[in-house]
Amino acid sequence: MRLDVVSLAPEALRPLLHLGVIGRAFEAGIAALHTHNPRDFATDRYRKVDDEPYGGGAGMVLKPEPVFAAVEAIPVLPRSRVLLMSPQGQPLRQADLQRWAVGYDQLVLLCGHYEGFDERIRSLAHEEVSIGDFVLTGGELPAAVVINGVVRLLPGTVGTAASLEEESHSALLLEHPHYTRPAEFRGMAVPEVLRGGDHGAIARWRQQQQQQRTRERRPDLFAHWQSRQEQQNRGER
């Protein structure tokens, strides 16, 4: 997959190239990261990329010309998607990461900066993405989150594909508890069912734990999961 990031702070993305399995995926050619600085596309002698907002107000606004020029200079693959990092975007979900990892060969991520960006920049994007109800100084950290989440889903990045299928949010439910040796540590014991060798019982226990954890920690997700289960049950009748 080709990943193109339009950013005034491209150095913020470079640690991804050396980050564990994500870094190894870049080294192996599973994904390729390219950064594009709008400042390189500014046409004035000062390489100006921001200006005062129309109508007044605090802060500076990212100008449309250098951002459009940067995006238009990026080679476009047949299956490409442009994502705008914005606190006004749709909340990022695991299903989005899966959809982008499977459905596209290229993601172009636009990172805002300063007080905000000219509204016309929104027209470049297919989707706007938010990683939470808070504001950061730029879109680089959200872009890094998207890149991390997508690249780890690409074939060859993670050694065991089954681990991706069982993790939190893959099927709306949170992941079940995990244990390893020793069987007891400081008075805390591994549940007997996991040590009994009955794989059917283990599978049922894990499913119960997923439902219980999701109900307690994320009732919104649990309600969504219940609704989906009810729809599936009606469809099977």
MARZA-265460 format. One record per residue: residue number from 1; residue in one letter; x, y, z of N, C-alpha, C in turn. Coordinates in pm, 1 decimal, padded with zeros to 6 digits. Example, Ala and Ser with C-alpha at 12.3 -4.5 7.8 and 13.67 -1.06 7.14 Angstrom:
   i aa    neast   nnorth      nup   caeast  canorth     caup    ceast   cnorth      cup
   1  a  01319.0 -00569.0  00780.0  01230.0 -00450.0  00780.0  01320.0 -00330.0  00780.0
   2  s  01285.0 -00225.0  00708.0  01367.0 -00106.0  00714.0  01290.0  00003.0  00787.0
This chain:
   i aa    neast   nnorth      nup   caeast  canorth     caup    ceast   cnorth      cup
   1  m  00084.4 -00119.6  00000.0  00000.0  00000.0  00000.0  00087.7  00124.3  00000.0
   2  r  00046.0  00223.4 -00078.3  00115.9  00351.2 -00080.6  00043.8  00448.1  00013.9
   3  l  00119.8  00512.2  00101.9  00067.0  00608.5  00198.2  00132.0  00743.3  00173.6
   4  d  00050.8  00843.7  00142.2  00099.8  00978.6  00117.1  00042.9  01072.3  00223.0
   5  v  00130.3  01143.6  00290.9  00087.1  01234.9  00396.7  00125.7  01377.7  00358.5
   6  v  00025.7  01465.8  00353.2  00048.5  01607.2  00326.6  00055.6  01677.2  00461.8
   7  s  00173.8  01728.6  00495.3  00195.8  01777.2  00631.6  00303.2  01885.2  00634.6
   8  l  00284.3  01982.8  00722.1  00385.8  02085.1  00747.0  00492.0  02034.7  00844.8
   9  a  00469.8  01918.7  00904.5  00566.1  01861.8  00999.6  00591.6  01715.3  00963.4
  10  p  00646.4  01689.0  00845.7  00665.6  01549.3  00802.3  00756.5  01468.9  00893.5
  11  e  00843.7  01536.4  00968.5  00933.4  01464.2  01058.7  00856.9  01389.9  01167.8
  12  a  00732.2  01431.6  01193.6  00650.7  01365.0  01295.5  00611.7  01223.8  01253.3
  13  l  00617.3  01194.6  01122.5  00577.3  01063.0  01072.8  00694.4  00966.2  01061.3
  14  r  00817.1  01016.3  01065.3  00933.6  00930.7  01041.1  00952.3  00818.9  01143.5
  15  p  00916.0  00839.5  01270.8  00931.3  00727.6  01366.3  00854.5  00602.4  01326.1
  16  l  00749.9  00616.6  01245.7  00674.2  00499.7  01202.2  00760.8  00403.0  01122.8
  17  l  00861.2  00455.9  01055.0  00947.1  00372.1  00970.9  01034.3  00277.8  01053.1
  18  h  01040.4  00301.0  01184.5  01125.5  00218.2  01271.0  01046.5  00160.6  01389.3
  19  l  00914.9  00154.1  01376.7  00828.5  00115.7  01487.9  00787.6 -00030.8  01479.0
  20  g  00865.5 -00119.5  01539.6  00828.8 -00260.3  01552.9  00784.5 -00324.7  01423.5
  21  v  00670.7 -00396.1  01429.7  00621.4 -00467.0  01311.7  00581.0 -00369.7  01201.6
  22  i  00540.7 -00247.8  01238.5  00505.3 -00147.8  01137.6  00629.9 -00108.7  01059.6
  23  g  00739.5 -00084.5  01129.7  00864.7 -00051.9  01063.0  00912.5 -00163.3  00972.9
  24  r  00896.9 -00286.9  01019.6  00938.8 -00400.9  00937.4  00851.5 -00414.7  00812.6
  25  a  00725.2 -00375.2  00824.0  00637.1 -00378.4  00706.6  00684.7 -00279.2  00601.6
  26  f  00731.9 -00162.9  00645.3  00786.5 -00065.4  00550.3  00916.2 -00118.2  00489.3
  27  e  00999.9 -00178.6  00572.1  01125.9 -00234.2  00522.0  01101.7 -00345.8  00421.0
  28  a  00996.6 -00422.9  00441.3  00967.1 -00535.5  00353.4  00892.1 -00493.9  00227.3
  29  g  00853.5 -00367.9  00218.1  00782.4 -00321.6  00100.5  00633.8 -00349.6  00103.3
  30  i  00580.8 -00391.5  00217.9  00436.8 -00413.6  00231.1  00363.0 -00280.9  00220.1
  31  a  00425.3 -00176.3  00271.3  00370.8 -00041.0  00261.2  00485.4  00055.4  00233.0
  32  a  00451.6  00168.1  00172.6  00551.5  00272.0  00142.9  00496.7  00406.4  00188.2
  33  l  00577.6  00480.2  00262.8  00535.0  00608.7  00317.5  00602.4  00723.3  00242.3
  34  h  00521.0  00819.3  00196.0  00571.2  00937.0  00126.2  00511.5  01060.7  00193.6
  35  t  00594.2  01160.6  00219.3  00545.4  01284.3  00279.6  00559.8  01399.7  00181.5
  36  h  00467.8  01496.5  00192.8  00463.9  01610.3  00101.5  00435.9  01735.5  00183.3
  37  n  00529.5  01828.4  00184.6  00517.2  01950.1  00263.6  00457.5  02061.6  00178.0
  38  p  00340.4  02114.7  00214.6  00280.4  02223.6  00136.8  00372.5  02344.0  00121.0
  39  r  00464.9  02360.9  00215.9  00556.5  02474.2  00206.7  00642.7  02464.8  00080.4
  40  d  00668.7  02343.7  00033.8  00747.4  02325.8 -00088.2  00670.5  02367.9 -00212.7
  41  f  00540.6  02390.2 -00197.5  00457.3  02427.8 -00311.8  00409.3  02572.1 -00302.8
  42  a  00454.8  02645.0 -00199.7  00420.0  02786.5 -00189.3  00493.2  02864.6 -00298.5
  43  t  00429.3  02967.2 -00351.9  00484.3  03038.1 -00467.9  00548.6  03171.8 -00433.7
  44  d  00531.2  03221.7 -00311.3  00590.3  03351.3 -00277.2  00731.1  03332.0 -00220.6
  45  r  00804.9  03435.9 -00209.9  00945.9  03427.7 -00169.0  00962.0  03380.2 -00025.6
  46  y  00857.0  03397.2  00056.4  00865.3  03357.2  00197.2  00807.2  03216.6  00220.7
  47  r  00763.8  03152.0  00114.7  00703.2  03017.8  00122.9  00589.5  03017.6  00226.0
  48  k  00502.7  03114.3  00213.6  00394.6  03134.3  00308.9  00282.0  03033.8  00285.2
  49  v  00239.1  02967.5  00390.9  00133.2  02867.5  00378.1  00009.3  02901.2  00461.4
  50  d  00012.1  03013.4  00534.4 -00103.0  03050.7  00615.4 -00131.1  03198.9  00599.5
  51  d -00250.1  03239.1  00644.1 -00288.5  03379.0  00634.3 -00395.9  03407.0  00738.1
  52  e -00427.3  03536.6  00756.6 -00528.9  03575.4  00853.9 -00667.2  03533.1  00804.9
  53  p -00755.4  03498.8  00897.8 -00889.5  03454.8  00856.7 -00976.6  03570.6  00810.1
  54  y -01053.7  03546.8  00704.9 -01155.1  03643.7  00664.6 -01254.5  03660.5  00778.4
  55  g -01297.0  03783.3  00803.1 -01392.8  03810.3  00908.8 -01329.1  03832.2  01044.3
  56  g -01196.2  03817.9  01051.5 -01125.4  03839.6  01176.1 -01126.2  03717.2  01265.7
  57  g -01057.6  03727.4  01375.3 -01049.0  03617.2  01470.3 -00904.8  03583.0  01501.1
  58  a -00887.7  03498.6  01602.4 -00753.6  03462.0  01647.7 -00693.2  03355.5  01557.2
  59  g -00560.5  03354.0  01552.4 -00489.4  03248.0  01482.6 -00477.8  03269.9  01333.4
  60  m -00409.4  03175.9  01269.6 -00386.3  03179.9  01126.3 -00451.0  03057.0  01061.7
  61  v -00484.8  03072.0  00934.2 -00555.7  02966.5  00861.6 -00467.6  02914.9  00748.5
  62  l -00463.9  02783.7  00733.5 -00385.2  02721.3  00627.6 -00445.8  02754.9  00491.7
  63  k -00364.2  02809.4  00401.7 -00408.9  02853.3  00270.5 -00439.7  02734.4  00178.4
  64  p -00534.3  02750.6  00086.4 -00568.0  02638.0 -00000.8 -00466.0  02611.2 -00111.2
  65  e -00401.8  02716.6 -00166.1 -00317.4  02696.9 -00284.8 -00205.5  02594.1 -00265.1
  66  p -00122.4  02605.9 -00160.0 -00013.4  02508.1 -00146.0 -00062.0  02367.5 -00115.2
  67  v -00175.0  02355.1 -00046.8 -00228.1  02221.8 -00015.5 -00281.8  02155.8 -00142.1
  68  f -00356.1  02230.6 -00222.1 -00406.2  02176.7 -00348.3 -00289.9  02136.0 -00438.3
  69  a -00187.8  02222.0 -00444.7 -00072.6  02191.9 -00530.6 -00001.0  02066.4 -00483.6
  70  a  00012.6  02049.6 -00352.3  00079.9  01931.3 -00298.0  00001.4  01804.5 -00331.3
  71  v -00130.0  01809.4 -00313.6 -00213.1  01692.0 -00341.2 -00211.2  01658.7 -00490.2
  72  e -00218.4  01760.4 -00573.6 -00223.1  01737.4 -00717.8 -00090.4  01687.8 -00774.2
  73  a  00017.5  01701.2 -00697.8  00148.4  01651.6 -00741.7  00171.2  01505.0 -00705.3
  74  i  00080.4  01447.5 -00625.9  00095.9  01308.9 -00581.4  00049.8  01213.6 -00691.7
  75  p  00132.0  01114.7 -00727.1  00086.1  01012.5 -00823.3 -00035.3  00939.7 -00767.0
  76  v -00136.6  00920.2 -00849.6 -00261.5  00860.1 -00803.4 -00273.5  00716.9 -00854.6
  77  l -00292.3  00623.1 -00762.2 -00315.9  00483.3 -00798.2 -00464.8  00462.4 -00826.5
  78  p -00500.7  00355.6 -00897.3 -00641.3  00332.7 -00932.1 -00734.7  00326.7 -00811.7
  79  r -00692.1  00260.4 -00706.5 -00776.8  00249.6 -00586.7 -00717.7  00340.3 -00478.7
  80  s -00758.7  00466.4 -00481.9 -00701.2  00566.7 -00391.8 -00811.9  00633.1 -00310.9
  81  r -00777.7  00672.1 -00187.6 -00873.7  00737.8 -00098.7 -00803.6  00852.1 -00027.6
  82  v -00868.2  00969.5 -00023.6 -00811.5  01087.0  00043.3 -00884.6  01108.1  00175.7
  83  l -00808.0  01111.5  00284.6 -00862.7  01128.1  00418.9 -00813.6  01258.9  00478.6
  84  l -00903.6  01336.3  00533.8 -00869.4  01462.0  00599.8 -00876.7  01441.4  00750.2
  85  m -00765.0  01465.2  00818.9 -00762.5  01454.0  00964.2 -00827.7  01579.0  01024.1
  86  s -00936.3  01560.3  01097.7 -01010.5  01675.1  01148.3 -01090.7  01636.2  01271.5
  87  p -01092.7  01721.3  01376.1 -01176.4  01691.3  01492.8 -01325.3  01696.5  01459.6
  88  q -01359.1  01747.4  01340.0 -01498.8  01749.9  01297.1 -01536.7  01624.6  01218.8
  89  g -01439.5  01534.9  01196.8 -01463.6  01416.6  01116.0 -01539.2  01307.6  01189.2
  90  q -01566.7  01200.0  01118.0 -01632.1  01084.8  01178.4 -01534.1  01012.1  01271.5
  91  p -01580.8  00965.7  01386.3 -01491.0  00894.4  01478.7 -01430.0  00771.5  01412.3
  92  l -01300.8  00754.1  01429.8 -01229.9  00641.1  01371.2 -01273.9  00511.2  01437.4
  93  r -01304.4  00410.7  01355.8 -01346.2  00279.9  01404.0 -01257.2  00172.8  01341.6
  94  q -01247.0  00058.6  01408.4 -01170.3 -00052.7  01354.2 -01221.4 -00092.5  01216.3
  95  a -01352.9 -00084.0  01197.4 -01411.2 -00118.9  01067.7 -01358.6 -00027.9  00956.6
  96  d -01328.1  00097.7  00989.3 -01270.8  00188.4  00889.3 -01131.6  00141.9  00848.7
  97  l -01051.6  00107.3  00946.7 -00916.1  00059.7  00918.0 -00920.5 -00065.5  00831.3
  98  q -01010.6 -00155.6  00862.3 -01024.2 -00278.0  00783.5 -01069.9 -00245.9  00641.4
  99  r -01164.1 -00153.7  00628.9 -01216.0 -00115.9  00497.0 -01106.9 -00054.5  00409.9
 100  w -01025.7  00032.9  00469.1 -00918.7  00096.7  00391.7 -00808.9 -00002.9  00357.7
 101  a -00776.7 -00092.4  00451.7 -00669.5 -00189.2  00427.9 -00705.3 -00284.8  00314.5
 102  v -00831.5 -00321.6  00305.1 -00876.1 -00418.3  00204.7 -00914.4 -00350.6  00073.1
 103  g -00975.9 -00234.9  00083.0 -01037.0 -00174.8 -00034.9 -00951.5 -00080.2 -00116.2
 104  y -00833.7 -00041.9 -00064.2 -00754.3  00060.8 -00132.5 -00606.4  00023.3 -00140.2
 105  d -00542.7  00071.8 -00246.1 -00399.1  00054.2 -00264.6 -00321.9  00179.2 -00224.7
 106  q -00394.2  00289.6 -00201.0 -00329.7  00416.3 -00166.3 -00420.9  00496.6 -00075.3
 107  l -00362.4  00551.3  00031.0 -00430.3  00646.0  00117.2 -00351.8  00776.3  00116.3
 108  v -00421.7  00886.3  00093.0 -00362.2  01019.8  00101.8 -00421.0  01085.4  00225.8
 109  l -00335.2  01121.0  00320.7 -00380.7  01177.6  00447.4 -00342.6  01324.7  00455.0
 110  l -00442.2  01409.8  00474.7 -00421.2  01554.2  00481.5 -00419.2  01598.7  00627.8
 111  c -00312.4  01668.3  00666.7 -00296.2  01713.3  00804.7 -00310.2  01864.6  00812.5
 112  g -00403.9  01910.3  00893.4 -00419.5  02053.0  00915.4 -00315.3  02104.7  01012.2
 113  h -00315.6  02235.9  01030.8 -00220.5  02299.4  01120.6 -00273.6  02438.1  01155.0
 114  y -00204.9  02506.8  01245.8 -00244.3  02641.1  01286.7 -00385.5  02638.8  01346.6
 115  e -00458.7  02749.6  01330.1 -00593.1  02759.5  01385.3 -00690.1  02667.1  01311.5
 116  g -00661.6  02641.8  01185.5 -00748.1  02557.0  01105.6 -00705.0  02565.6  00960.6
 117  f -00787.3  02512.5  00871.8 -00755.0  02518.9  00730.0 -00870.5  02582.0  00653.8
 118  d -00835.7  02641.0  00540.6 -00936.7  02700.5  00454.6 -01043.1  02595.8  00421.2
 119  e -01169.1  02634.7  00432.0 -01279.7  02541.3  00414.0 -01274.6  02468.8  00279.7
 120  r -01218.2  02532.9  00178.2 -01214.8  02473.1  00045.0 -01123.5  02350.3  00038.2
 121  i -01035.1  02335.8  00134.8 -00948.1  02217.9  00139.4 -01030.1  02091.3  00162.1
 122  r -01144.6  02104.8  00227.9 -01229.9  01988.8  00252.2 -01272.4  01920.8  00121.9
 123  s -01280.6  01997.4  00013.7 -01327.3  01940.9 -00112.8 -01229.8  01838.4 -00170.3
 124  l -01106.4  01835.4 -00119.8 -01007.0  01739.8 -00167.5 -01030.4  01599.7 -00112.0
 125  a -01101.5  01589.2 -00001.2 -01109.7  01463.6  00073.0 -01236.8  01385.4  00042.4
 126  h -01223.1  01253.8  00045.1 -01338.2  01164.8  00036.8 -01402.7  01145.5  00173.5
 127  e -01319.0  01151.1  00278.8 -01368.1  01130.9  00414.5 -01291.7  01221.3  00510.6
 128  e -01359.7  01260.9  00619.3 -01293.8  01332.4  00728.6 -01290.9  01239.6  00850.0
 129  v -01175.2  01235.6  00915.7 -01152.1  01136.3  01020.9 -01111.0  01205.5  01150.4
 130  s -01172.5  01165.2  01260.4 -01137.4  01215.4  01393.1 -01096.4  01098.4  01481.6
 131  i -00995.5  01118.6  01567.4 -00957.1  01013.5  01661.9 -01008.9  01042.8  01802.0
 132  g -01094.1  01145.5  01816.0 -01150.6  01173.9  01947.2 -01200.9  01315.4  01957.0
 133  d -01276.5  01341.6  02061.8 -01334.7  01473.9  02082.1 -01237.0  01565.1  02154.8
 134  f -01127.9  01596.5  02087.1 -01027.6  01687.4  02140.7 -00952.5  01747.5  02023.0
 135  v -00875.1  01852.5  02051.1 -00804.6  01924.8  01945.5 -00654.7  01917.4  01969.3
 136  l -00579.0  01886.9  01863.9 -00433.2  01882.6  01870.1 -00376.2  01997.8  01788.0
 137  t -00245.2  02015.6  01792.6 -00182.7  02124.7  01717.7 -00175.0  02095.9  01568.4
 138  g -00194.5  01972.1  01529.4 -00189.7  01936.2  01388.0 -00244.6  01796.8  01367.6
 139  g -00257.0  01756.1  01241.6 -00314.2  01626.7  01210.3 -00214.4  01513.3  01201.2
 140  e -00088.2  01538.6  01237.8  00014.8  01435.2  01220.2 -00006.1  01314.4  01311.0
 141  l -00040.3  01337.3  01437.3 -00063.2  01223.7  01527.6 -00184.5  01141.4  01485.1
 142  p -00297.8  01203.3  01450.3 -00408.2  01124.0  01395.6 -00368.7  01047.5  01269.1
 143  a -00289.6  01109.5  01181.4 -00244.7  01040.4  01060.4 -00159.5  00919.3  01096.9
 144  a -00072.9  00934.5  01197.8  00010.8  00822.6  01242.1 -00075.1  00709.3  01297.3
 145  v -00182.4  00743.7  01366.9 -00273.7  00642.6  01420.3 -00337.2  00564.2  01305.7
 146  v -00384.6  00635.3  01204.3 -00447.0  00569.1  01089.4 -00346.4  00478.7  01018.9
 147  i -00226.3  00529.7  00997.1 -00124.0  00451.3  00927.4 -00090.5  00324.6  01006.5
 148  n -00069.8  00340.2  01136.6 -00040.2  00224.2  01221.3 -00152.5  00121.0  01212.3
 149  g -00275.5  00169.1  01226.9 -00389.2  00078.4  01227.9 -00411.6  00007.0  01096.1
 150  v -00383.7  00076.6  00984.1 -00404.1  00015.8  00852.4 -00290.8 -00080.2  00818.2
 151  v -00166.7 -00038.0  00839.6 -00051.7 -00120.4  00798.8 -00049.4 -00252.4  00873.7
 152  r -00086.2 -00254.7  01000.0 -00083.4 -00380.0  01076.1 -00186.2 -00479.9  01024.5
 153  l -00284.9 -00432.5  00947.1 -00384.9 -00521.7  00890.8 -00345.8 -00575.7  00753.4
 154  l -00241.0 -00519.6  00693.4 -00200.1 -00564.5  00560.6 -00138.2 -00703.3  00568.2
 155  p -00167.0 -00788.8  00471.5 -00109.8 -00924.1  00472.4  00042.9 -00921.0  00480.4
 156  g  00098.1 -00999.1  00573.9  00242.2 -01006.5  00591.1  00297.3 -00921.5  00703.5
 157  t  00218.0 -00827.3  00756.4  00267.8 -00741.5  00864.3  00271.0 -00815.5  00997.0
 158  v  00158.4 -00874.8  01033.6  00147.9 -00949.1  01159.2  00160.7 -01097.6  01127.6
 159  g  00242.1 -01167.3  01204.7  00271.9 -01306.7  01175.4  00151.3 -01398.5  01175.9
 160  t  00061.3 -01383.0  01274.3 -00053.5 -01471.5  01287.6 -00180.5 -01396.3  01255.1
 161  a -00243.1 -01429.0  01143.8 -00363.9 -01358.5  01101.4 -00477.8 -01377.0  01200.0
 162  a -00481.0 -01492.3  01268.4 -00589.2 -01520.3  01363.4 -00590.1 -01419.2  01477.4
 163  s -00473.9 -01366.4  01513.8 -00467.8 -01269.4  01623.5 -00541.7 -01141.3  01587.8
 164  l -00548.2 -01109.0  01458.6 -00619.8 -00990.1  01415.0 -00770.1 -01010.7  01422.4
 165  e -00813.4 -01135.3  01404.1 -00955.7 -01163.7  01402.5 -01015.3 -01164.0  01543.0
 166  e -00934.4 -01191.9  01644.9 -00985.9 -01208.9  01780.4 -00968.7 -01084.6  01867.5
 167  e -00904.7 -00981.4  01816.4 -00873.4 -00867.2  01901.6 -00993.9 -00775.4  01922.0
 168  s -00977.9 -00679.1  02013.4 -01085.0 -00587.1  02044.9 -01132.0 -00512.1  01921.6
 169  h -01264.6 -00492.4  01913.3 -01330.9 -00413.1  01809.5 -01340.7 -00482.3  01674.3
 170  s -01274.3 -00597.2  01655.2 -01280.9 -00662.7  01525.0 -01423.1 -00709.1  01494.5
 171  a -01500.0 -00744.9  01597.5 -01639.6 -00784.9  01579.0 -01728.2 -00709.8  01677.8
 172  l -01694.2 -00584.0  01706.0 -01764.8 -00492.9  01795.9 -01738.0 -00520.0  01943.0
 173  l -01708.6 -00644.7  01981.2 -01683.4 -00675.6  02121.4 -01537.4 -00651.0  02157.6
 174  l -01514.6 -00615.4  02284.1 -01378.4 -00601.8  02333.3 -01314.9 -00740.0  02348.3
 175  e -01183.2 -00742.3  02349.4 -01112.7 -00869.7  02353.2 -01122.4 -00934.1  02491.6
 176  h -01118.9 -01066.5  02493.9 -01122.3 -01142.1  02618.8 -00987.5 -01131.0  02690.8
 177  p -00981.7 -01163.6  02821.4 -00856.0 -01158.9  02896.4 -00755.3 -01261.1  02844.7
 178  h -00627.8 -01228.8  02859.2 -00520.1 -01320.2  02821.9 -00436.2 -01352.0  02945.6
 179  y -00384.5 -01474.9  02950.6 -00296.6 -01516.9  03059.7 -00181.3 -01598.6  03003.6
 180  t -00069.8 -01599.2  03074.4  00042.3 -01686.3  03043.0  00103.0 -01734.3  03174.8
 181  r  00210.0 -01808.3  03169.2  00273.0 -01860.5  03290.0  00333.8 -01744.9  03371.2
 182  p  00333.6 -01756.3  03505.3  00296.5 -01871.7  03588.6  00145.8 -01881.4  03608.7
 183  a  00100.8 -01999.0  03652.7 -00041.5 -02022.9  03673.4 -00096.1 -01940.0  03789.2
 184  e -00008.0 -01903.8  03883.9 -00049.8 -01817.2  03994.4  00058.7 -01715.2  04019.5
 185  f  00018.6 -01590.5  04040.4  00113.2 -01482.1  04063.6  00054.4 -01386.2  04165.8
 186  r  00122.1 -01375.9  04282.1  00080.7 -01286.4  04389.6 -00066.8 -01303.9  04425.3
 187  g -00108.3 -01428.1  04433.3 -00244.9 -01458.2  04473.3 -00346.2 -01450.6  04360.7
 188  m -00302.6 -01416.1  04241.5 -00393.3 -01407.7  04126.6 -00371.2 -01528.5  04036.6
 189  a -00476.6 -01610.0  04022.7 -00464.2 -01736.4  03950.3 -00524.8 -01727.0  03811.0
 190  v -00467.9 -01803.5  03719.3 -00525.1 -01817.8  03586.0 -00654.9 -01897.3  03598.7
 191  p -00763.6 -01856.0  03536.5 -00889.8 -01931.2  03545.1 -00870.9 -02078.4  03509.1
 192  e -00933.5 -02163.6  03585.2 -00917.2 -02307.7  03569.3 -00955.6 -02354.3  03429.0
 193  v -01056.4 -02290.0  03369.9 -01103.0 -02333.2  03238.5 -00993.3 -02323.7  03132.8
 194  l -00901.5 -02227.7  03148.6 -00795.4 -02211.0  03050.4 -00686.2 -02316.0  03066.7
 195  r -00684.7 -02381.4  03182.5 -00582.0 -02482.9  03207.9 -00634.8 -02624.7  03189.1
 196  g -00765.1 -02636.2  03156.8 -00826.0 -02768.2  03151.5 -00811.2 -02840.2  03019.8
 197  g -00780.1 -02767.0  02911.3 -00761.0 -02832.3  02782.8 -00887.0 -02857.6  02702.4
 198  d -01003.1 -02816.0  02753.9 -01128.7 -02832.7  02680.3 -01147.3 -02710.3  02590.4
 199  h -01117.4 -02726.4  02462.2 -01118.2 -02611.0  02371.6 -01257.7 -02552.1  02351.5
 200  g -01359.7 -02638.4  02357.7 -01495.9 -02588.5  02347.0 -01532.0 -02500.6  02465.1
 201  a -01493.7 -02545.1  02586.0 -01520.7 -02468.0  02707.4 -01442.2 -02337.4  02706.7
 202  i -01318.9 -02342.8  02657.0 -01235.9 -02223.0  02649.4 -01299.8 -02121.7  02554.5
 203  a -01348.1 -02167.2  02438.7 -01411.3 -02078.2  02341.8 -01535.3 -02012.9  02401.4
 204  r -01616.6 -02091.9  02475.3 -01737.1 -02035.8  02538.0 -01700.2 -01934.6  02645.5
 205  w -01598.5 -01965.2  02725.2 -01553.6 -01873.4  02830.9 -01507.6 -01740.8  02770.8
 206  r -01429.0 -01749.5  02663.6 -01378.4 -01627.7  02600.1 -01492.0 -01543.4  02543.2
 207  q -01589.1 -01607.5  02481.8 -01703.9 -01534.8  02428.5 -01781.2 -01466.4  02540.8
 208  q -01800.6 -01538.1  02652.5 -01869.8 -01478.6  02767.5 -01793.8 -01358.9  02822.7
 209  q -01659.8 -01372.3  02830.9 -01577.6 -01262.8  02881.3 -01584.1 -01141.7  02788.9
 210  q -01585.6 -01165.2  02658.4 -01597.1 -01054.6  02563.6 -01727.3 -00977.9  02584.5
 211  q -01835.3 -01052.2  02597.8 -01964.6 -00987.4  02616.6 -01969.1 -00912.0  02749.3
 212  q -01919.1 -00976.4  02855.7 -01922.2 -00913.1  02987.2 -01838.0 -00785.3  02989.6
 213  r -01717.2 -00792.7  02933.8 -01628.9 -00675.7  02934.3 -01688.3 -00560.6  02853.2
 214  t -01745.4 -00594.8  02738.9 -01802.0 -00490.6  02654.1 -01923.4 -00427.8  02720.8
 215  r -02007.4 -00510.2  02784.4 -02125.8 -00459.0  02854.2 -02084.7 -00362.4  02965.1
 216  e -01977.5 -00395.5  03038.6 -01935.3 -00313.6  03152.4 -01857.6 -00189.2  03110.1
 217  r -01769.2 -00204.8  03009.8 -01677.1 -00096.0  02976.0 -01724.9 -00008.8  02859.9
 218  r -01798.1 -00070.3  02765.7 -01846.1  00004.4  02649.8 -01990.8 -00034.0  02619.7
 219  p -02083.8  00012.9  02702.4 -02224.7 -00022.3  02679.5 -02275.5  00021.8  02542.0
 220  d -02215.9  00125.8  02485.3 -02257.2  00169.0  02352.1 -02223.2  00062.6  02248.1
 221  l -02102.4  00006.1  02257.3 -02063.0 -00100.3  02165.8 -02147.6 -00225.6  02187.3
 222  f -02175.7 -00255.4  02314.0 -02253.4 -00375.5  02344.1 -02394.4 -00364.6  02286.5
 223  a -02453.9 -00246.2  02295.4 -02587.1 -00224.9  02239.1 -02584.0 -00242.7  02087.3
 224  h -02477.9 -00192.5  02024.7 -02461.7 -00208.8  01880.3 -02448.1 -00356.3  01844.9
 225  w -02367.2 -00428.7  01921.9 -02347.3 -00572.3  01898.2 -02479.1 -00647.7  01915.0
 226  q -02554.8 -00615.8  02019.3 -02682.6 -00682.4  02041.1 -02777.7 -00658.6  01924.6
 227  s -02780.7 -00534.3  01876.7 -02867.4 -00501.0  01763.8 -02829.8 -00581.4  01640.3
 228  r -02698.9 -00595.6  01615.4 -02653.4 -00672.5  01500.2 -02689.7 -00820.3  01515.5
 229  q -02675.0 -00873.0  01638.9 -02709.9 -01012.7  01662.8 -02858.6 -01036.7  01636.8
 230  e -02942.1 -00942.4  01680.1 -03086.6 -00956.1  01659.9 -03121.0 -00953.5  01510.5
 231  q -03052.8 -00866.7  01435.6 -03076.9 -00861.4  01290.5 -03035.8 -00991.6  01223.5
 232  q -02922.2 -01047.6  01265.2 -02877.5 -01173.1  01208.0 -02972.4 -01286.7  01240.7
 233  n -03023.5 -01287.7  01365.5 -03116.1 -01392.5  01405.5 -03246.6 -01385.5  01325.6
 234  r -03293.9 -01261.5  01302.4 -03416.0 -01245.7  01222.5 -03393.2 -01291.4  01078.7
 235  g -03270.4 -01266.7  01027.4 -03240.5 -01305.7  00890.3 -03230.5 -01456.0  00872.5
 236  e -03199.0 -01528.1  00980.5 -03184.7 -01673.4  00972.8 -03317.1 -01746.7  00984.1
 237  r -03420.7 -01675.1  01026.4 -03550.1 -01741.0  01044.6 -03621.6 -01758.0  00910.4
